[in-house]
Amino acid sequence: MAESSNRIRRLLADSIGECCDEHVERRLGELDSLADNAFAEDRARPVFAVLGDETRYRLARVLATAEDELCVCELEPLVDVSESAVSHALSDLVDAGLVARRKEGNWRYYRATDLAGDLLQVADRVKRDDALQSEGEGE
C-alpha cells in the first residue's frame, strides 16, 4: 500500500503542483468509492468466468453460431470431454444466462441466449478492429 500511496502522491503532485497527506487520503477514498460502485451490482463476473473454460466457451460459441437449438447428444462430439462434463458445462452456461435449455421427453435442447450472441459478437468485433489497426500500423 505504501508504494501505491507514493505513486498516487507523485501523480497528484504532477497534476496539482503540490501534494499533502490529505490529498492522498481524499484520492484513495474516491478510488475506494469508485471500486465499491463498480462492483455494487456485478452480475457480469459470473458470465465472464464461465466463458474462461475452454469447453464452456466452445459450447457457447457453437450454440451462438447454430441456426437452431441443439440436443446435448449433438454437442457431445464437439468437445473432448465426458458426457457428464458436457452436461455440467451446459448447466453452468444456463446458470450464467448464456444458454437456454428446453426438455422434450428424454431429450434436452440448448440454444444460445441473446446475451451470448451479443458478447461473442462484440468480442469478435474488438479482435477484428485490433487486427485492422495492427495492419494499418504496419504500412
N, CA, C and O of each residue as an XYZ file, in Angstrom:
556
protein
N       0.827     -1.193      0.000
C       0.000      0.000      0.000
C       0.868      1.252      0.000
O       0.508      2.252     -0.621
N       2.007      1.208      0.690
C       2.877      2.374      0.770
C       3.376      2.772     -0.615
O       3.417      3.959     -0.940
N       3.754      1.795     -1.432
C       4.225      2.090     -2.791
C       3.105      2.719     -3.614
O       3.344      3.667     -4.363
N       1.871      2.195     -3.480
C       0.733      2.776     -4.187
C       0.504      4.215     -3.755
O       0.271      5.087     -4.592
N       0.569      4.469     -2.452
C       0.372      5.826     -1.936
C       1.440      6.767     -2.461
O       1.145      7.913     -2.802
N       2.681      6.293     -2.531
C       3.768      7.130     -3.043
C       3.548      7.475     -4.513
O       3.789      8.606     -4.933
N       3.097      6.512     -5.281
C       2.851      6.771     -6.701
C       1.676      7.733     -6.885
O       1.720      8.616     -7.741
N       0.630      7.558     -6.080
C      -0.510      8.479     -6.144
C      -0.062      9.876     -5.732
O      -0.470     10.869     -6.336
N       0.771      9.951     -4.711
C       1.292     11.249     -4.267
C       2.041     11.934     -5.417
O       1.859     13.130     -5.647
N       2.881     11.185     -6.136
C       3.631     11.753     -7.263
C       2.691     12.193     -8.382
O       2.881     13.253     -8.979
N       1.668     11.368     -8.667
C       0.688     11.718     -9.698
C      -0.036     13.011     -9.338
O      -0.165     13.912    -10.168
N      -0.505     13.096     -8.095
C      -1.203     14.296     -7.660
C      -0.283     15.516     -7.691
O      -0.697     16.595     -8.113
N       0.941     15.350     -7.254
C       1.896     16.461     -7.270
C       2.121     16.938     -8.701
O       2.217     18.141     -8.943
N       2.207     16.012     -9.647
C       2.386     16.392    -11.054
C       1.169     17.135    -11.596
O       1.309     18.041    -12.418
N      -0.027     16.754    -11.138
C      -1.237     17.356    -11.713
C      -1.686     18.626    -11.004
O      -2.252     19.515    -11.640
N      -1.440     18.730     -9.675
C      -1.921     19.913     -8.950
C      -0.789     20.799     -8.419
O      -1.046     21.851     -7.834
N       0.427     20.388     -8.617
C       1.562     21.219     -8.213
C       2.165     20.825     -6.887
O       3.386     20.711     -6.787
N       1.372     20.615     -5.884
C       1.884     20.164     -4.592
C       0.886     19.174     -4.013
O      -0.287     19.151     -4.387
N       1.373     18.372     -3.109
C       0.509     17.316     -2.587
C       0.823     17.094     -1.114
O       1.980     17.130     -0.695
N      -0.229     16.865     -0.344
C      -0.060     16.559      1.075
C      -0.818     15.268      1.394
O      -1.528     14.726      0.548
N      -0.655     14.791      2.620
C      -1.323     13.550      3.036
C      -2.835     13.626      2.839
O      -3.467     12.634      2.477
N      -3.416     14.805      3.077
C      -4.861     14.978      2.922
C      -5.299     14.720      1.471
O      -6.326     14.087      1.228
N      -4.521     15.210      0.531
C      -4.829     14.982     -0.887
C      -4.791     13.490     -1.216
O      -5.673     12.971     -1.901
N      -3.765     12.814     -0.721
C      -3.619     11.377     -0.992
C      -4.786     10.612     -0.374
O      -5.378      9.753     -1.028
N      -5.117     10.911      0.867
C      -6.215     10.219      1.548
C      -7.548     10.466      0.843
O      -8.357      9.550      0.694
N      -7.774     11.714      0.409
C      -9.004     12.024     -0.296
C      -9.086     11.234     -1.609
O     -10.133     10.686     -1.953
N      -7.963     11.189     -2.333
C      -7.960     10.450     -3.610
C      -8.159      8.964     -3.376
O      -8.896      8.320     -4.124
N      -7.526      8.408     -2.366
C      -7.722      6.985     -2.055
C      -9.177      6.709     -1.692
O      -9.717      5.668     -2.067
N      -9.812      7.612     -0.978
C     -11.232      7.476     -0.653
C     -12.101      7.503     -1.901
O     -13.049      6.728     -2.026
N     -11.767      8.409     -2.830
C     -12.508      8.484     -4.093
C     -12.356      7.182     -4.889
O     -13.311      6.691     -5.491
N     -11.151      6.644     -4.877
C     -10.911      5.393     -5.611
C     -11.638      4.219     -4.957
O     -12.166      3.355     -5.658
N     -11.673      4.177     -3.627
C     -12.432      3.128     -2.927
C     -13.913      3.220     -3.266
O     -14.569      2.203     -3.491
N     -14.437      4.438     -3.301
C     -15.842      4.637     -3.646
C     -16.113      4.197     -5.083
O     -17.142      3.582     -5.363
N     -15.195      4.512     -5.991
C     -15.317      4.090     -7.380
C     -15.375      2.561     -7.481
O     -16.211      2.011     -8.197
N     -14.490      1.892     -6.766
C     -14.477      0.429     -6.788
C     -15.760     -0.140     -6.196
O     -16.322     -1.096     -6.732
N     -16.224      0.440     -5.098
C     -17.482     -0.024     -4.492
C     -18.639      0.100     -5.476
O     -19.451     -0.816     -5.601
N     -18.715      1.226     -6.172
C     -19.780      1.439     -7.156
C     -19.648      0.490     -8.341
O     -20.649     -0.011     -8.853
N     -18.428      0.246     -8.773
C     -18.196     -0.618     -9.933
C     -18.661     -2.046     -9.666
O     -19.122     -2.732    -10.579
N     -18.541     -2.494     -8.415
C     -18.876     -3.879     -8.102
C     -20.173     -4.027     -7.313
O     -20.493     -5.121     -6.847
N     -20.919     -2.940     -7.159
C     -22.149     -2.981     -6.370
C     -23.154     -3.975     -6.941
O     -23.783     -4.714     -6.184
N     -23.312     -4.006     -8.236
C     -24.249     -4.929     -8.872
C     -23.506     -5.712     -9.952
O     -23.885     -5.689    -11.123
N     -22.464     -6.392     -9.549
C     -21.598     -7.086    -10.502
C     -22.213     -8.421    -10.906
O     -21.920     -9.464    -10.322
N     -23.073     -8.360    -11.921
C     -23.669     -9.582    -12.450
C     -22.882    -10.096    -13.646
O     -23.167    -11.178    -14.160
N     -21.903     -9.334    -14.086
C     -21.131     -9.717    -15.270
C     -20.032    -10.727    -14.964
O     -19.683    -11.535    -15.824
N     -19.486    -10.695    -13.763
C     -18.347    -11.564    -13.441
C     -18.635    -13.043    -13.679
O     -17.808    -13.723    -14.287
N     -19.771    -13.569    -13.226
C     -20.035    -14.989    -13.492
C     -20.112    -15.306    -14.990
O     -19.743    -16.399    -15.420
N     -20.585    -14.357    -15.765
C     -20.680    -14.573    -17.217
C     -19.283    -14.733    -17.808
O     -19.020    -15.662    -18.572
N     -18.394    -13.815    -17.444
C     -17.032    -13.890    -17.976
C     -16.283    -15.089    -17.404
O     -15.489    -15.716    -18.104
N     -16.530    -15.408    -16.144
C     -15.863    -16.554    -15.527
C     -16.233    -17.853    -16.232
O     -15.374    -18.701    -16.472
N     -17.503    -18.008    -16.559
C     -17.950    -19.242    -17.195
C     -17.336    -19.382    -18.590
O     -17.072    -20.497    -19.040
N     -17.111    -18.271    -19.268
C     -16.516    -18.333    -20.608
C     -15.002    -18.553    -20.568
O     -14.377    -18.771    -21.606
N     -14.416    -18.498    -19.378
C     -12.982    -18.715    -19.234
C     -12.563    -20.169    -19.391
O     -11.373    -20.454    -19.526
N     -13.507    -21.080    -19.376
C     -13.227    -22.508    -19.541
C     -13.373    -22.869    -21.019
O     -14.352    -22.479    -21.655
N     -12.421    -23.599    -21.561
C     -12.402    -23.928    -22.993
C     -13.650    -24.692    -23.433
O     -14.217    -24.386    -24.482
N     -14.087    -25.677    -22.655
C     -15.267    -26.464    -23.023
C     -16.513    -25.597    -23.039
O     -17.292    -25.647    -23.991
N     -16.710    -24.805    -21.996
C     -17.901    -23.947    -21.943
C     -17.862    -22.894    -23.047
O     -18.883    -22.589    -23.664
N     -16.672    -22.342    -23.287
C     -16.547    -21.347    -24.346
C     -16.882    -21.974    -25.701
O     -17.612    -21.386    -26.499
N     -16.358    -23.143    -25.951
C     -16.607    -23.810    -27.229
C     -18.096    -24.107    -27.410
O     -18.647    -23.894    -28.490
N     -18.741    -24.596    -26.357
C     -20.179    -24.878    -26.435
C     -20.983    -23.599    -26.670
O     -21.908    -23.585    -27.482
N     -20.630    -22.532    -25.962
C     -21.338    -21.264    -26.145
C     -21.148    -20.748    -27.569
O     -22.088    -20.250    -28.187
N     -19.929    -20.871    -28.084
C     -19.631    -20.394    -29.436
C     -20.421    -21.198    -30.471
O     -20.993    -20.621    -31.396
N     -20.457    -22.517    -30.323
C     -21.201    -23.367    -31.262
C     -22.683    -23.032    -31.213
O     -23.328    -22.897    -32.253
N     -23.220    -22.900    -30.015
C     -24.645    -22.613    -29.886
C     -24.988    -21.225    -30.427
O     -26.061    -21.036    -31.000
N     -24.103    -20.267    -30.256
C     -24.351    -18.923    -30.781
C     -24.292    -18.899    -32.309
O     -24.911    -18.048    -32.947
N     -23.551    -19.830    -32.882
C     -23.412    -19.902    -34.330
C     -24.522    -20.728    -34.972
O     -24.877    -20.511    -36.131
N     -25.067    -21.677    -34.210
C     -26.102    -22.572    -34.731
C     -27.366    -21.800    -35.088
O     -27.726    -20.831    -34.421
N     -28.022    -22.238    -36.134
C     -29.261    -21.584    -36.550
C     -30.457    -22.046    -35.719
O     -31.484    -21.368    -35.674
N     -30.326    -23.186    -35.070
C     -31.428    -23.723    -34.282
C     -30.850    -24.317    -33.004
O     -29.633    -24.418    -32.852
N     -31.721    -24.705    -32.101
C     -31.253    -25.334    -30.878
C     -30.641    -26.696    -31.196
O     -30.959    -27.316    -32.211
N     -29.754    -27.148    -30.303
C     -29.079    -28.429    -30.495
C     -29.292    -29.305    -29.276
O     -29.340    -28.827    -28.143
N     -29.418    -30.594    -29.534
C     -29.551    -31.579    -28.463
C     -28.167    -31.799    -27.843
O     -27.139    -31.671    -28.508
N     -28.177    -32.127    -26.572
C     -26.908    -32.395    -25.892
C     -26.123    -33.495    -26.615
O     -24.893    -33.455    -26.645
N     -26.816    -34.465    -27.191
C     -26.123    -35.544    -27.905
C     -25.427    -35.031    -29.166
O     -24.481    -35.656    -29.643
N     -25.884    -33.901    -29.711
C     -25.233    -33.293    -30.873
C     -24.030    -32.451    -30.456
O     -23.118    -32.224    -31.250
N     -24.034    -31.997    -29.225
C     -22.938    -31.175    -28.723
C     -21.765    -32.015    -28.210
O     -20.610    -31.602    -28.311
N     -22.061    -33.174    -27.668
C     -21.017    -34.018    -27.076
C     -19.855    -34.311    -28.020
O     -18.707    -34.237    -27.581
N     -20.087    -34.641    -29.290
C     -18.944    -34.941    -30.165
C     -18.063    -33.730    -30.476
O     -16.966    -33.889    -31.011
N     -18.522    -32.539    -30.152
C     -17.790    -31.327    -30.497
C     -16.739    -30.928    -29.469
O     -15.908    -30.056    -29.722
N     -16.784    -31.572    -28.314
C     -15.813    -31.277    -27.259
C     -15.213    -32.583    -26.766
O     -15.881    -33.617    -26.746
N     -13.977    -32.532    -26.378
C     -13.255    -33.737    -25.986
C     -13.294    -33.938    -24.472
O     -12.264    -33.962    -23.798
N     -14.530    -34.083    -23.957
C     -14.724    -34.324    -22.529
C     -15.839    -35.356    -22.365
O     -16.528    -35.704    -23.324
N     -15.999    -35.828    -21.150
C     -17.012    -36.843    -20.878
C     -18.423    -36.278    -21.029
O     -18.622    -35.063    -21.029
N     -19.382    -37.165    -21.155
C     -20.795    -36.776    -21.233
C     -21.203    -35.975    -20.005
O     -21.936    -34.991    -20.106
N     -20.722    -36.406    -18.851
C     -21.016    -35.718    -17.605
C     -20.432    -34.299    -17.613
O     -21.079    -33.362    -17.147
N     -19.223    -34.140    -18.136
C     -18.587    -32.827    -18.189
C     -19.337    -31.895    -19.142
O     -19.438    -30.696    -18.884
N     -19.858    -32.437    -20.234
C     -20.650    -31.636    -21.166
C     -21.920    -31.147    -20.467
O     -22.269    -29.970    -20.558
N     -22.597    -32.040    -19.780
C     -23.820    -31.663    -19.065
C     -23.538    -30.598    -18.015
O     -24.308    -29.650    -17.859
N     -22.432    -30.758    -17.296
C     -22.066    -29.789    -16.265
C     -21.739    -28.434    -16.898
O     -22.151    -27.393    -16.387
N     -21.002    -28.447    -18.004
C     -20.652    -27.206    -18.700
C     -21.910    -26.493    -19.197
O     -22.028    -25.274    -19.073
N     -22.830    -27.245    -19.748
C     -24.080    -26.659    -20.237
C     -24.897    -26.083    -19.077
O     -25.508    -25.023    -19.211
N     -24.905    -26.769    -17.965
C     -25.615    -26.275    -16.787
C     -25.005    -24.958    -16.311
O     -25.735    -24.037    -15.945
N     -23.678    -24.861    -16.314
C     -23.004    -23.618    -15.939
C     -23.380    -22.483    -16.896
O     -23.599    -21.350    -16.465
N     -23.453    -22.788    -18.183
C     -23.825    -21.780    -19.175
C     -25.266    -21.313    -18.974
O     -25.573    -20.131    -19.128
N     -26.142    -22.251    -18.631
C     -27.536    -21.899    -18.337
C     -27.588    -20.995    -17.105
O     -28.270    -19.970    -17.115
N     -26.869    -21.371    -16.049
C     -26.851    -20.579    -14.814
C     -26.340    -19.156    -15.050
O     -26.788    -18.213    -14.397
N     -25.402    -19.007    -15.984
C     -24.831    -17.690    -16.281
C     -25.718    -16.873    -17.213
O     -25.446    -15.697    -17.456
N     -26.775    -17.485    -17.736
C     -27.680    -16.771    -18.623
C     -27.222    -16.717    -20.068
O     -27.743    -15.932    -20.861
N     -26.248    -17.552    -20.415
C     -25.717    -17.558    -21.778
C     -26.409    -18.577    -22.674
O     -26.360    -18.471    -23.900
N     -27.046    -19.550    -22.066
C     -27.692    -20.642    -22.808
C     -29.049    -20.915    -22.177
O     -29.209    -20.843    -20.958
N     -30.022    -21.229    -23.024
C     -31.354    -21.632    -22.555
C     -31.527    -23.120    -22.838
O     -31.019    -23.644    -23.829
N     -32.248    -23.783    -21.953
C     -32.450    -25.229    -22.052
C     -33.937    -25.516    -22.154
O     -34.766    -24.867    -21.518
N     -34.248    -26.517    -22.981
C     -35.632    -26.963    -23.117
C     -35.622    -28.484    -23.094
O     -34.814    -29.118    -23.771
N     -36.524    -29.064    -22.312
C     -36.617    -30.516    -22.234
C     -37.843    -30.969    -23.013
O     -38.934    -30.414    -22.880
N     -37.629    -31.992    -23.829
C     -38.719    -32.589    -24.591
C     -38.578    -34.107    -24.472
O     -37.705    -34.709    -25.097
N     -39.440    -34.712    -23.671
C     -39.322    -36.149    -23.413
C     -37.996    -36.447    -22.741
O     -37.677    -35.869    -21.702
N     -37.217    -37.354    -23.335
C     -35.914    -37.709    -22.782
C     -34.786    -36.799    -23.268
O     -33.642    -36.952    -22.842
N     -35.092    -35.876    -24.135
C     -34.063    -35.066    -24.784
C     -34.014    -33.659    -24.206
O     -35.039    -33.089    -23.832
N     -32.810    -33.115    -24.141
C     -32.610    -31.725    -23.715
C     -32.000    -30.967    -24.879
O     -31.021    -31.396    -25.489
N     -32.605    -29.835    -25.163
C     -32.159    -28.995    -26.268
C     -31.635    -27.671    -25.714
O     -32.160    -27.135    -24.738
N     -30.602    -27.164    -26.352
C     -29.954    -25.934    -25.905
C     -29.854    -24.937    -27.047
O     -29.706    -25.298    -28.214
N     -29.940    -23.670    -26.667
C     -29.741    -22.587    -27.636
C     -29.064    -21.442    -26.904
O     -29.241    -21.267    -25.698
N     -28.289    -20.668    -27.644
C     -27.630    -19.504    -27.056
C     -28.666    -18.412    -26.807
O     -29.612    -18.256    -27.578
N     -28.484    -17.671    -25.744
C     -29.338    -16.522    -25.471
C     -28.808    -15.316    -26.249
O     -27.708    -15.351    -26.800
N     -29.594    -14.275    -26.282
C     -29.147    -13.036    -26.922
C     -27.875    -12.512    -26.264
O     -27.003    -11.960    -26.935
N     -27.774    -12.688    -24.945
C     -26.588    -12.233    -24.226
C     -25.331    -12.900    -24.777
O     -24.333    -12.226    -25.030
N     -25.373    -14.208    -24.962
C     -24.208    -14.925    -25.506
C     -23.873    -14.425    -26.900
O     -22.711    -14.160    -27.210
N     -24.891    -14.297    -27.738
C     -24.657    -13.812    -29.098
C     -24.065    -12.415    -29.110
O     -23.144    -12.131    -29.876
N     -24.590    -11.542    -28.263
C     -24.091    -10.170    -28.196
C     -22.647    -10.117    -27.698
O     -21.817     -9.416    -28.277
N     -22.346    -10.848    -26.638
C     -20.976    -10.853    -26.094
C     -19.967    -11.357    -27.116
O     -18.911    -10.754    -27.308
N     -20.296    -12.459    -27.765
C     -19.371    -13.027    -28.739
C     -19.221    -12.124    -29.953
O     -18.134    -12.019    -30.522
N     -20.297    -11.479    -30.347
C     -20.238    -10.557    -31.479
C     -19.345     -9.356    -31.155
O     -18.542     -8.936    -31.987
N     -19.486     -8.815    -29.964
C     -18.645     -7.688    -29.558
C     -17.177     -8.127    -29.472
O     -16.285     -7.411    -29.928
N     -16.935     -9.294    -28.890
C     -15.556     -9.790    -28.792
C     -14.945     -9.982    -30.174
O     -13.779     -9.649    -30.387
N     -15.711    -10.510    -31.106
C     -15.208    -10.687    -32.475
C     -14.905     -9.338    -33.122
O     -13.907     -9.191    -33.827
N     -15.769     -8.362    -32.880
C     -15.567     -7.041    -33.467
C     -14.302     -6.395    -32.903
O     -13.542     -5.771    -33.643
N     -14.077     -6.541    -31.609
C     -12.878     -5.982    -30.988
C     -11.626     -6.622    -31.587
O     -10.670     -5.926    -31.929
N     -11.636     -7.929    -31.711
C     -10.478     -8.621    -32.286
C     -10.273     -8.208    -33.737
O      -9.137     -8.020    -34.170
N     -11.344     -8.066    -34.481
C     -11.254     -7.660    -35.892
C     -10.704     -6.236    -35.982
O      -9.840     -5.957    -36.813
N     -11.199     -5.340    -35.134
C     -10.715     -3.961    -35.127
C      -9.242     -3.899    -34.745
O      -8.485     -3.122    -35.327
N      -8.823     -4.715    -33.768
C      -7.415     -4.767    -33.381
C      -6.548     -5.238    -34.536
O      -5.470     -4.691    -34.771
N      -7.017     -6.255    -35.261
C      -6.263     -6.781    -36.397
C      -6.142     -5.725    -37.494
O      -5.076     -5.567    -38.089
N      -7.225     -5.009    -37.761
C      -7.189     -3.952    -38.779
C      -6.250     -2.831    -38.362
O      -5.519     -2.288    -39.191
N      -6.268     -2.486    -37.089
C      -5.385     -1.427    -36.590
C      -3.928     -1.857    -36.706
O      -3.073     -1.054    -37.079
N      -3.640     -3.117    -36.390
C      -2.266     -3.631    -36.499
C      -1.799     -3.606    -37.938
O      -0.649     -3.263    -38.214
N      -2.692     -3.970    -38.873
C      -2.339     -3.944    -40.288
C      -2.034     -2.517    -40.735
O      -1.091     -2.283    -41.491
N      -2.832     -1.576    -40.268
C      -2.637     -0.168    -40.632
C      -1.333      0.390    -40.105
O      -0.712      1.229    -40.757
N      -0.903     -0.064    -38.925
C       0.350      0.396    -38.342
C       1.558     -0.159    -39.074
O       2.632      0.443    -39.062
N       1.381     -1.305    -39.710
C       2.484     -1.949    -40.400
C       2.778     -1.317    -41.764
O       3.800     -1.623    -42.377
N       1.912     -0.460    -42.232
C       2.096      0.137    -43.559
C       3.044      1.301    -43.515
O       3.311      1.919    -44.546
